[in-house]
Amino acid sequence: MLTDITLGQFFPGESLIHKLDARIKILLTFVYMLITFICSNYFSLTITLCSVLFVIFLSKIPIKMYLKSMKMILFIILFTAIINFFSGNGEPIFQWGIFKITVDGINNSIFVSLRLTIIVLTSSILTFVTSPTDMADAIEHLMKPLSAFKINVHDIAMMMTIALRFVPTLLEEADKTMSAQKARGSDLESKNITKKAKALIPIFVPLFVSAFRRAYDLATAMECRCYKGGEGRTRMKILKIVPLDVFAVLFTLAIGIMVIISNTFYWRW
């Protein structure tokens, strides 16, 4: 069910990860993704995966929520794994026509799958422990240097946050529409691609209409509240760096150093 997808949801809490500065969380998320991409062997990838699992434990959010966040990307992970499975170099273990299975292909398949899994889990941590308001403020602070080029960073940050916030809402709306169409006899489980495409049209049309209606209502509500963007706007919550943020940065740097050392002294596989 689409309602099981947790992408973009925020789970309030009092964990150490929740208490981190939103700017630090965003920056460390990108750093973790970079660390994941520079991993060149299983040992360094295991270090990164263990550190991410440790952060998940500290977030105090049930692991099933993180597993649900994998649903939207599961097809891409499987597709990438299959492509790498049959594209390895070396002596084939099994070959059928143009398809061949090699030890290198198996290693590539597992390695890429783990890498994508870590990236999805890392991005899920960010959205699960950071409220949309904090996310908007953090993005605006991080993009503030762009204001020197006459770029309205506040509007950009607000649009990004609203888009992320409405992902779960639109998924819920799509799920309700699909249930309504099934109750009317629509065949959404058909294996025929043409019939399935035709059955999806009555779902996408009302979904787009609902999305535009929600956007119009939100714009009207912001106008009624005299919202004028970031100019002269005060903040209820001031972002500031605390010792916990410094510790998080040092922890991430330590993981990065361990990965670099692993890449230097160990073979790729």
ABEGO torsion letter per residue (X at the ends): XAAABABGBBBBBABAAAABBAAAAAAAAAAAAAAAAABABAAAAAAAAAAAAAAAAAAGBBAAAAAAAAAAAAAAAAAAAAAAAAABBEBBABBBEABBBBAAAAAAAAAAAAAAAAAAAAAAAAAAABBAAAAAAAAAAAAAAAAAAGBBAAAAAAAAAAAAAAAAAAAAAAAAAAAAAAAAGBBAABABAAAAAAAAAAAAAAAAAAAAAAAAAAAAAAAAAGBAEABGBBBABBBBBBAAAAAAAAAAAAAAAAAAAAAAABBAX
